[in-house]
Protein backbone atom coordinates (compact mmCIF):
# COMPACT_ATOMS: atom_id res chain seq x y z
CA UNK A 1 0.00 0.00 0.00
CA UNK A 2 1.40 3.41 -0.97
CA UNK A 3 1.71 6.41 1.34
CA UNK A 4 -1.05 8.17 -0.60
CA UNK A 5 -3.43 5.29 0.07
CA UNK A 6 -2.50 5.30 3.76
CA UNK A 7 -3.25 9.03 3.96
CA UNK A 8 -6.61 8.53 2.22
CA UNK A 9 -7.54 5.71 4.58
CA UNK A 10 -6.60 7.84 7.60
CA UNK A 11 -8.76 10.69 6.33
CA UNK A 12 -11.73 8.36 5.79
CA UNK A 13 -11.37 7.14 9.37
CA UNK A 14 -11.66 10.76 10.55
CA UNK A 15 -14.88 11.50 8.64
CA UNK A 16 -17.25 10.75 11.59
CA UNK A 17 -15.21 13.05 13.85
CA UNK A 18 -15.18 15.73 11.16
CA UNK A 19 -18.96 15.49 10.84
CA UNK A 20 -19.31 15.75 14.64
CA UNK A 21 -17.23 18.95 14.65
CA UNK A 22 -19.31 20.43 11.82
CA UNK A 23 -22.62 19.61 13.55
CA UNK A 24 -21.31 21.07 16.80
CA UNK A 25 -20.29 24.27 15.02
CA UNK A 26 -23.80 24.68 13.54
CA UNK A 27 -25.32 24.42 17.03
CA UNK A 28 -22.88 27.04 18.37
CA UNK A 29 -23.44 29.42 15.46
CA UNK A 30 -27.23 29.16 15.72
CA UNK A 31 -27.23 29.71 19.49
CA UNK A 32 -24.91 32.71 19.16
CA UNK A 33 -27.09 34.25 16.44
CA UNK A 34 -30.16 33.86 18.64
CA UNK A 35 -28.39 35.70 21.49
CA UNK A 36 -27.39 38.50 19.08
CA UNK A 37 -30.97 38.90 17.88
CA UNK A 38 -32.21 39.00 21.48
CA UNK A 39 -29.64 41.60 22.58
CA UNK A 40 -30.11 43.88 19.57
CA UNK A 41 -33.62 44.63 20.82
CA UNK A 42 -32.15 46.40 23.85
CA UNK A 43 -28.59 47.48 23.05
CA UNK A 44 -26.83 49.42 20.24
CA UNK A 45 -25.56 47.37 17.31
CA UNK A 46 -21.93 48.41 17.83
CA UNK A 47 -21.98 47.38 21.48
CA UNK A 48 -23.37 43.92 20.71
CA UNK A 49 -20.96 43.49 17.79
CA UNK A 50 -17.92 44.43 19.90
CA UNK A 51 -18.98 42.27 22.84
CA UNK A 52 -19.38 39.16 20.71
CA UNK A 53 -16.27 39.82 18.62
CA UNK A 54 -13.85 40.52 21.48
CA UNK A 55 -14.79 37.31 23.30
CA UNK A 56 -14.59 35.34 20.06
CA UNK A 57 -11.12 36.80 19.44
CA UNK A 58 -9.92 35.89 22.93
CA UNK A 59 -11.28 32.36 22.53
CA UNK A 60 -9.56 31.83 19.17
CA UNK A 61 -6.31 33.27 20.52
CA UNK A 62 -6.38 30.91 23.51
CA UNK A 63 -6.94 27.97 21.17
CA UNK A 64 -4.41 28.88 18.45
CA UNK A 65 -1.46 30.62 20.14
CA UNK A 66 -0.51 27.84 22.62
CA UNK A 67 -0.49 25.39 19.70
CA UNK A 68 1.13 27.49 16.96
CA UNK A 69 3.01 30.23 18.84
CA UNK A 70 3.44 33.89 17.86
CA UNK A 71 5.06 32.85 14.61
CA UNK A 72 1.58 32.26 13.25
CA UNK A 73 1.26 36.05 12.82
CA UNK A 74 4.15 36.25 10.34
CA UNK A 75 2.88 37.23 6.91
CA UNK A 76 3.66 39.35 3.87
CA UNK A 77 0.03 39.90 2.90
CA UNK A 78 -1.07 42.58 5.35
CA UNK A 79 -3.11 44.40 2.72
CA UNK A 80 -4.99 41.25 1.76
CA UNK A 81 -5.71 40.48 5.42
CA UNK A 82 -7.01 44.02 5.93
CA UNK A 83 -9.29 43.86 2.89
CA UNK A 84 -10.65 40.48 3.93
CA UNK A 85 -11.15 41.61 7.52
CA UNK A 86 -13.07 44.72 6.43
CA UNK A 87 -15.29 42.58 4.21
CA UNK A 88 -15.93 40.32 7.18
CA UNK A 89 -16.87 43.33 9.34
CA UNK A 90 -19.29 44.56 6.69
CA UNK A 91 -20.78 41.09 6.40
CA UNK A 92 -21.26 40.83 10.17
CA UNK A 93 -22.93 44.24 10.43
CA UNK A 94 -25.30 43.42 7.56
CA UNK A 95 -26.09 40.13 9.27
CA UNK A 96 -26.82 41.87 12.59
CA UNK A 97 -29.10 44.37 10.86
CA UNK A 98 -30.88 41.53 9.07
CA UNK A 99 -31.55 39.42 12.18
CA UNK A 100 -32.69 42.49 14.09
CA UNK A 101 -35.76 42.79 11.85
CA UNK A 102 -36.16 39.37 10.20
CA UNK A 103 -37.09 36.01 11.71
CA UNK A 104 -33.93 34.05 12.46
CA UNK A 105 -34.85 31.28 10.01
CA UNK A 106 -35.49 33.71 7.14
CA UNK A 107 -32.19 35.55 7.64
CA UNK A 108 -30.30 32.24 7.83
CA UNK A 109 -31.98 30.89 4.70
CA UNK A 110 -31.07 33.99 2.67
CA UNK A 111 -27.52 33.79 4.05
CA UNK A 112 -27.14 30.34 2.54
CA UNK A 113 -27.21 32.00 -0.87
CA UNK A 114 -23.53 32.85 -0.30
CA UNK A 115 -22.23 29.71 -2.13
CA UNK A 116 -24.13 30.93 -5.19
CA UNK A 117 -22.46 34.33 -5.04
CA UNK A 118 -19.11 32.67 -4.33
CA UNK A 119 -19.39 30.66 -7.54
CA UNK A 120 -20.43 33.78 -9.46
CA UNK A 121 -17.50 35.79 -8.08
CA UNK A 122 -15.11 32.92 -8.84
CA UNK A 123 -16.13 33.25 -12.47
CA UNK A 124 -15.57 37.02 -12.49
CA UNK A 125 -12.50 37.34 -10.22
CA UNK A 126 -10.70 33.99 -10.38
CA UNK A 127 -11.66 33.40 -14.05
CA UNK A 128 -12.83 29.88 -13.27
CA UNK A 129 -14.58 28.00 -16.04
CA UNK A 130 -18.13 26.99 -15.20
CA UNK A 131 -20.14 24.52 -17.26
CA UNK A 132 -23.84 24.18 -17.90
CA UNK A 133 -24.38 22.15 -14.70
CA UNK A 134 -23.15 24.81 -12.29
CA UNK A 135 -24.74 27.62 -14.31
CA UNK A 136 -28.06 25.78 -14.02
CA UNK A 137 -27.56 25.34 -10.26
CA UNK A 138 -26.83 29.07 -9.95
CA UNK A 139 -30.03 30.05 -11.76
CA UNK A 140 -32.16 27.61 -9.78
CA UNK A 141 -30.56 28.78 -6.52
CA UNK A 142 -31.35 32.41 -7.24
CA UNK A 143 -34.94 31.40 -7.95
CA UNK A 144 -34.99 29.93 -4.44
CA UNK A 145 -33.71 33.25 -3.06
CA UNK A 146 -36.49 35.09 -4.89
CA UNK A 147 -39.07 32.74 -3.38
CA UNK A 148 -37.74 33.45 0.14
CA UNK A 149 -37.51 37.23 -0.30
CA UNK A 150 -40.65 37.47 -2.52
CA UNK A 151 -39.72 40.78 -4.15
CA UNK A 152 -42.24 42.85 -6.07
CA UNK A 153 -44.97 45.31 -5.16
CA UNK A 154 -42.75 46.72 -2.41
CA UNK A 155 -42.52 43.44 -0.51
CA UNK A 156 -38.70 43.16 -0.58
CA UNK A 157 -37.97 44.21 2.98
CA UNK A 158 -35.00 46.12 4.32
CA UNK A 159 -34.01 43.08 6.35
CA UNK A 160 -33.95 40.87 3.26
CA UNK A 161 -31.68 43.39 1.51
CA UNK A 162 -29.27 43.33 4.46
CA UNK A 163 -29.34 39.51 4.46
CA UNK A 164 -28.53 39.48 0.73
CA UNK A 165 -25.73 42.01 1.28
CA UNK A 166 -24.34 39.70 3.97
CA UNK A 167 -24.42 36.77 1.54
CA UNK A 168 -22.57 38.79 -1.12
CA UNK A 169 -19.91 40.05 1.30
CA UNK A 170 -19.32 36.64 2.86
CA UNK A 171 -18.84 35.25 -0.64
CA UNK A 172 -16.08 37.83 -1.26
CA UNK A 173 -14.47 36.59 1.97
CA UNK A 174 -14.67 33.00 0.69
CA UNK A 175 -13.01 33.96 -2.59
CA UNK A 176 -10.29 35.85 -0.68
CA UNK A 177 -9.65 32.80 1.50
CA UNK A 178 -9.35 30.64 -1.60
CA UNK A 179 -6.68 32.99 -2.97
CA UNK A 180 -4.82 33.55 0.31
CA UNK A 181 -4.78 29.93 1.52
CA UNK A 182 -1.97 29.23 -0.95
CA UNK A 183 0.46 31.06 1.35
CA UNK A 184 -1.47 31.57 4.63
CA UNK A 185 -2.42 28.95 7.22
CA UNK A 186 -5.91 28.64 8.65
CA UNK A 187 -4.62 29.87 12.03
CA UNK A 188 -3.07 32.97 10.45
CA UNK A 189 -6.22 33.76 8.49
CA UNK A 190 -8.44 33.35 11.54
CA UNK A 191 -6.31 35.42 13.94
CA UNK A 192 -5.95 38.34 11.54
CA UNK A 193 -9.67 38.20 10.78
CA UNK A 194 -10.65 38.32 14.45
CA UNK A 195 -8.07 41.04 15.24
CA UNK A 196 -9.35 43.37 12.52
CA UNK A 197 -12.97 42.72 13.44
CA UNK A 198 -12.27 43.49 17.11
CA UNK A 199 -10.56 46.79 16.28
CA UNK A 200 -13.31 47.87 13.89
CA UNK A 201 -16.17 47.00 16.24
CA UNK A 202 -14.38 48.82 19.08
CA UNK A 203 -14.65 51.96 16.98
CA UNK A 204 -18.42 51.42 16.73
CA UNK A 205 -18.73 51.90 20.49
CA UNK A 206 -18.44 55.66 19.88
CA UNK A 207 -21.84 55.54 18.12
CA UNK A 208 -23.66 54.39 21.21
CA UNK A 209 -23.21 52.49 24.45
CA UNK A 210 -25.58 51.40 27.19
CA UNK A 211 -24.36 49.88 30.45
CA UNK A 212 -25.50 46.26 30.22
CA UNK A 213 -27.16 44.24 32.94
CA UNK A 214 -24.97 41.44 34.27
CA UNK A 215 -27.18 38.75 32.71
CA UNK A 216 -27.05 40.41 29.29
CA UNK A 217 -23.28 40.88 29.51
CA UNK A 218 -22.86 37.18 30.31
CA UNK A 219 -25.11 36.22 27.39
CA UNK A 220 -23.05 38.27 24.93
CA UNK A 221 -19.81 36.89 26.38
CA UNK A 222 -21.10 33.33 25.99
CA UNK A 223 -22.19 34.12 22.42
CA UNK A 224 -18.68 35.37 21.68
CA UNK A 225 -17.00 32.33 23.23
CA UNK A 226 -19.42 30.09 21.35
CA UNK A 227 -18.65 31.89 18.10
CA UNK A 228 -14.91 31.43 18.65
CA UNK A 229 -15.34 27.73 19.41
CA UNK A 230 -17.65 27.35 16.41
CA UNK A 231 -15.03 28.94 14.14
CA UNK A 232 -12.40 26.52 15.42
CA UNK A 233 -14.70 23.48 15.16
CA UNK A 234 -15.75 24.45 11.63
CA UNK A 235 -12.12 24.76 10.55
CA UNK A 236 -11.20 21.55 12.35
CA UNK A 237 -13.96 19.60 10.61
CA UNK A 238 -12.59 20.62 7.20
CA UNK A 239 -9.09 19.50 8.23
CA UNK A 240 -10.30 16.06 9.33
CA UNK A 241 -12.36 15.20 6.25
CA UNK A 242 -13.01 16.42 2.73
CA UNK A 243 -15.50 19.30 2.25
CA UNK A 244 -17.81 17.00 0.30
CA UNK A 245 -18.18 14.80 3.41
CA UNK A 246 -18.77 17.49 6.05
CA UNK A 247 -20.03 20.65 4.30
CA UNK A 248 -23.59 19.35 3.75
CA UNK A 249 -24.04 19.18 7.53
CA UNK A 250 -23.46 22.94 7.69
CA UNK A 251 -27.03 23.35 6.45
CA UNK A 252 -28.24 22.09 9.82
CA UNK A 253 -27.79 25.72 10.91
CA UNK A 254 -31.03 26.44 9.09
CA UNK A 255 -32.86 23.75 11.06
CA UNK A 256 -31.58 25.05 14.40
CA UNK A 257 -32.42 28.65 13.41
CA UNK A 258 -36.01 27.74 12.59
CA UNK A 259 -36.38 25.78 15.83
CA UNK A 260 -34.96 28.64 17.92
CA UNK A 261 -37.05 31.19 16.03
CA UNK A 262 -40.22 29.27 16.82
CA UNK A 263 -39.27 28.47 20.43
CA UNK A 264 -38.17 32.00 21.42
CA UNK A 265 -40.08 34.37 19.15
CA UNK A 266 -42.94 32.18 17.92
CA UNK A 267 -41.87 32.51 14.26
CA UNK A 268 -43.69 29.93 12.15
CA UNK A 269 -41.90 29.12 8.85
CA UNK A 270 -44.04 30.06 5.85
CA UNK A 271 -44.49 27.68 2.89
CA UNK A 272 -42.46 30.11 0.77
CA UNK A 273 -39.58 30.05 3.26
CA UNK A 274 -39.57 26.25 3.40
CA UNK A 275 -39.77 25.85 -0.39
CA UNK A 276 -37.18 28.52 -1.11
CA UNK A 277 -34.83 27.15 1.56
CA UNK A 278 -35.06 23.66 0.07
CA UNK A 279 -34.18 25.04 -3.38
CA UNK A 280 -31.24 27.12 -2.10
CA UNK A 281 -29.84 24.22 -0.06
CA UNK A 282 -30.23 21.78 -2.97
CA UNK A 283 -28.47 24.21 -5.33
CA UNK A 284 -25.62 24.73 -2.87
CA UNK A 285 -25.15 20.99 -2.41
CA UNK A 286 -25.18 20.42 -6.17
CA UNK A 287 -22.52 23.10 -6.71
CA UNK A 288 -20.44 21.47 -3.94
CA UNK A 289 -20.79 18.08 -5.62
CA UNK A 290 -19.77 19.47 -9.03
CA UNK A 291 -16.74 21.16 -7.43
CA UNK A 292 -15.74 17.83 -5.88
CA UNK A 293 -16.08 15.99 -9.19
CA UNK A 294 -14.11 18.67 -11.03
CA UNK A 295 -11.22 18.53 -8.55
CA UNK A 296 -11.08 14.73 -8.54
CA UNK A 297 -10.66 14.43 -12.30
CA UNK A 298 -6.98 15.53 -12.43
CA UNK A 299 -6.16 13.17 -9.54
CA UNK A 300 -7.88 10.22 -11.21
CA UNK A 301 -6.17 11.01 -14.52
CA UNK A 302 -2.77 11.16 -12.80
CA UNK A 303 -3.36 7.81 -11.09
CA UNK A 304 -4.37 6.19 -14.34
CA UNK A 305 -1.24 7.53 -16.01
CA UNK A 306 1.00 6.23 -13.23
CA UNK A 307 -0.75 2.85 -13.29
CA UNK A 308 -0.28 2.66 -17.04
CA UNK A 309 3.42 3.36 -16.68
CA UNK A 310 3.82 0.83 -13.88
CA UNK A 311 1.93 -1.88 -15.73
CA UNK A 312 4.47 -1.60 -18.52
CA UNK A 313 7.44 -2.10 -16.17
CA UNK A 314 9.70 -5.03 -16.88
CA UNK A 315 11.79 -7.12 -14.50
CA UNK A 316 11.49 -7.67 -10.76
CA UNK A 317 11.60 -3.97 -9.84
CA UNK A 318 8.77 -3.11 -12.22
CA UNK A 319 6.64 -6.00 -10.94
CA UNK A 320 7.24 -4.93 -7.32
CA UNK A 321 6.24 -1.31 -8.02
CA UNK A 322 3.12 -2.46 -9.86
CA UNK A 323 2.10 -4.74 -6.98
CA UNK A 324 2.63 -1.94 -4.40
CA UNK A 325 0.52 0.48 -6.44
CA UNK A 326 -2.36 -2.02 -6.66
CA UNK A 327 -2.22 -2.60 -2.91
C-alpha positions in Angstrom: 0.0 0.0 0.0 1.4 3.4 -1.0 1.7 6.4 1.3 -1.1 8.2 -0.6 -3.4 5.3 0.1 -2.5 5.3 3.8 -3.3 9.0 4.0 -6.6 8.5 2.2 -7.5 5.7 4.6 -6.6 7.8 7.6 -8.8 10.7 6.3 -11.7 8.4 5.8 -11.4 7.1 9.4 -11.7 10.8 10.6 -14.9 11.5 8.6 -17.2 10.8 11.6 -15.2 13.0 13.9 -15.2 15.7 11.2 -19.0 15.5 10.8 -19.3 15.8 14.6 -17.2 18.9 14.6 -19.3 20.4 11.8 -22.6 19.6 13.5 -21.3 21.1 16.8 -20.3 24.3 15.0 -23.8 24.7 13.5 -25.3 24.4 17.0 -22.9 27.0 18.4 -23.4 29.4 15.5 -27.2 29.2 15.7 -27.2 29.7 19.5 -24.9 32.7 19.2 -27.1 34.2 16.4 -30.2 33.9 18.6 -28.4 35.7 21.5 -27.4 38.5 19.1 -31.0 38.9 17.9 -32.2 39.0 21.5 -29.6 41.6 22.6 -30.1 43.9 19.6 -33.6 44.6 20.8 -32.1 46.4 23.9 -28.6 47.5 23.0 -26.8 49.4 20.2 -25.6 47.4 17.3 -21.9 48.4 17.8 -22.0 47.4 21.5 -23.4 43.9 20.7 -21.0 43.5 17.8 -17.9 44.4 19.9 -19.0 42.3 22.8 -19.4 39.2 20.7 -16.3 39.8 18.6 -13.9 40.5 21.5 -14.8 37.3 23.3 -14.6 35.3 20.1 -11.1 36.8 19.4 -9.9 35.9 22.9 -11.3 32.4 22.5 -9.6 31.8 19.2 -6.3 33.3 20.5 -6.4 30.9 23.5 -6.9 28.0 21.2 -4.4 28.9 18.5 -1.5 30.6 20.1 -0.5 27.8 22.6 -0.5 25.4 19.7 1.1 27.5 17.0 3.0 30.2 18.8 3.4 33.9 17.9 5.1 32.8 14.6 1.6 32.3 13.2 1.3 36.0 12.8 4.2 36.2 10.3 2.9 37.2 6.9 3.7 39.4 3.9 0.0 39.9 2.9 -1.1 42.6 5.3 -3.1 44.4 2.7 -5.0 41.2 1.8 -5.7 40.5 5.4 -7.0 44.0 5.9 -9.3 43.9 2.9 -10.7 40.5 3.9 -11.1 41.6 7.5 -13.1 44.7 6.4 -15.3 42.6 4.2 -15.9 40.3 7.2 -16.9 43.3 9.3 -19.3 44.6 6.7 -20.8 41.1 6.4 -21.3 40.8 10.2 -22.9 44.2 10.4 -25.3 43.4 7.6 -26.1 40.1 9.3 -26.8 41.9 12.6 -29.1 44.4 10.9 -30.9 41.5 9.1 -31.6 39.4 12.2 -32.7 42.5 14.1 -35.8 42.8 11.8 -36.2 39.4 10.2 -37.1 36.0 11.7 -33.9 34.0 12.5 -34.9 31.3 10.0 -35.5 33.7 7.1 -32.2 35.5 7.6 -30.3 32.2 7.8 -32.0 30.9 4.7 -31.1 34.0 2.7 -27.5 33.8 4.0 -27.1 30.3 2.5 -27.2 32.0 -0.9 -23.5 32.8 -0.3 -22.2 29.7 -2.1 -24.1 30.9 -5.2 -22.5 34.3 -5.0 -19.1 32.7 -4.3 -19.4 30.7 -7.5 -20.4 33.8 -9.5 -17.5 35.8 -8.1 -15.1 32.9 -8.8 -16.1 33.3 -12.5 -15.6 37.0 -12.5 -12.5 37.3 -10.2 -10.7 34.0 -10.4 -11.7 33.4 -14.0 -12.8 29.9 -13.3 -14.6 28.0 -16.0 -18.1 27.0 -15.2 -20.1 24.5 -17.3 -23.8 24.2 -17.9 -24.4 22.1 -14.7 -23.1 24.8 -12.3 -24.7 27.6 -14.3 -28.1 25.8 -14.0 -27.6 25.3 -10.3 -26.8 29.1 -9.9 -30.0 30.1 -11.8 -32.2 27.6 -9.8 -30.6 28.8 -6.5 -31.4 32.4 -7.2 -34.9 31.4 -8.0 -35.0 29.9 -4.4 -33.7 33.2 -3.1 -36.5 35.1 -4.9 -39.1 32.7 -3.4 -37.7 33.4 0.1 -37.5 37.2 -0.3 -40.6 37.5 -2.5 -39.7 40.8 -4.1 -42.2 42.8 -6.1 -45.0 45.3 -5.2 -42.8 46.7 -2.4 -42.5 43.4 -0.5 -38.7 43.2 -0.6 -38.0 44.2 3.0 -35.0 46.1 4.3 -34.0 43.1 6.4 -34.0 40.9 3.3 -31.7 43.4 1.5 -29.3 43.3 4.5 -29.3 39.5 4.5 -28.5 39.5 0.7 -25.7 42.0 1.3 -24.3 39.7 4.0 -24.4 36.8 1.5 -22.6 38.8 -1.1 -19.9 40.1 1.3 -19.3 36.6 2.9 -18.8 35.3 -0.6 -16.1 37.8 -1.3 -14.5 36.6 2.0 -14.7 33.0 0.7 -13.0 34.0 -2.6 -10.3 35.8 -0.7 -9.7 32.8 1.5 -9.3 30.6 -1.6 -6.7 33.0 -3.0 -4.8 33.5 0.3 -4.8 29.9 1.5 -2.0 29.2 -1.0 0.5 31.1 1.4 -1.5 31.6 4.6 -2.4 29.0 7.2 -5.9 28.6 8.6 -4.6 29.9 12.0 -3.1 33.0 10.4 -6.2 33.8 8.5 -8.4 33.3 11.5 -6.3 35.4 13.9 -5.9 38.3 11.5 -9.7 38.2 10.8 -10.6 38.3 14.4 -8.1 41.0 15.2 -9.4 43.4 12.5 -13.0 42.7 13.4 -12.3 43.5 17.1 -10.6 46.8 16.3 -13.3 47.9 13.9 -16.2 47.0 16.2 -14.4 48.8 19.1 -14.7 52.0 17.0 -18.4 51.4 16.7 -18.7 51.9 20.5 -18.4 55.7 19.9 -21.8 55.5 18.1 -23.7 54.4 21.2 -23.2 52.5 24.5 -25.6 51.4 27.2 -24.4 49.9 30.4 -25.5 46.3 30.2 -27.2 44.2 32.9 -25.0 41.4 34.3 -27.2 38.8 32.7 -27.0 40.4 29.3 -23.3 40.9 29.5 -22.9 37.2 30.3 -25.1 36.2 27.4 -23.1 38.3 24.9 -19.8 36.9 26.4 -21.1 33.3 26.0 -22.2 34.1 22.4 -18.7 35.4 21.7 -17.0 32.3 23.2 -19.4 30.1 21.3 -18.6 31.9 18.1 -14.9 31.4 18.7 -15.3 27.7 19.4 -17.6 27.3 16.4 -15.0 28.9 14.1 -12.4 26.5 15.4 -14.7 23.5 15.2 -15.8 24.4 11.6 -12.1 24.8 10.6 -11.2 21.5 12.4 -14.0 19.6 10.6 -12.6 20.6 7.2 -9.1 19.5 8.2 -10.3 16.1 9.3 -12.4 15.2 6.3 -13.0 16.4 2.7 -15.5 19.3 2.3 -17.8 17.0 0.3 -18.2 14.8 3.4 -18.8 17.5 6.0 -20.0 20.6 4.3 -23.6 19.3 3.7 -24.0 19.2 7.5 -23.5 22.9 7.7 -27.0 23.4 6.5 -28.2 22.1 9.8 -27.8 25.7 10.9 -31.0 26.4 9.1 -32.9 23.8 11.1 -31.6 25.1 14.4 -32.4 28.6 13.4 -36.0 27.7 12.6 -36.4 25.8 15.8 -35.0 28.6 17.9 -37.1 31.2 16.0 -40.2 29.3 16.8 -39.3 28.5 20.4 -38.2 32.0 21.4 -40.1 34.4 19.1 -42.9 32.2 17.9 -41.9 32.5 14.3 -43.7 29.9 12.1 -41.9 29.1 8.9 -44.0 30.1 5.9 -44.5 27.7 2.9 -42.5 30.1 0.8 -39.6 30.0 3.3 -39.6 26.3 3.4 -39.8 25.8 -0.4 -37.2 28.5 -1.1 -34.8 27.1 1.6 -35.1 23.7 0.1 -34.2 25.0 -3.4 -31.2 27.1 -2.1 -29.8 24.2 -0.1 -30.2 21.8 -3.0 -28.5 24.2 -5.3 -25.6 24.7 -2.9 -25.1 21.0 -2.4 -25.2 20.4 -6.2 -22.5 23.1 -6.7 -20.4 21.5 -3.9 -20.8 18.1 -5.6 -19.8 19.5 -9.0 -16.7 21.2 -7.4 -15.7 17.8 -5.9 -16.1 16.0 -9.2 -14.1 18.7 -11.0 -11.2 18.5 -8.6 -11.1 14.7 -8.5 -10.7 14.4 -12.3 -7.0 15.5 -12.4 -6.2 13.2 -9.5 -7.9 10.2 -11.2 -6.2 11.0 -14.5 -2.8 11.2 -12.8 -3.4 7.8 -11.1 -4.4 6.2 -14.3 -1.2 7.5 -16.0 1.0 6.2 -13.2 -0.8 2.9 -13.3 -0.3 2.7 -17.0 3.4 3.4 -16.7 3.8 0.8 -13.9 1.9 -1.9 -15.7 4.5 -1.6 -18.5 7.4 -2.1 -16.2 9.7 -5.0 -16.9 11.8 -7.1 -14.5 11.5 -7.7 -10.8 11.6 -4.0 -9.8 8.8 -3.1 -12.2 6.6 -6.0 -10.9 7.2 -4.9 -7.3 6.2 -1.3 -8.0 3.1 -2.5 -9.9 2.1 -4.7 -7.0 2.6 -1.9 -4.4 0.5 0.5 -6.4 -2.4 -2.0 -6.7 -2.2 -2.6 -2.9 
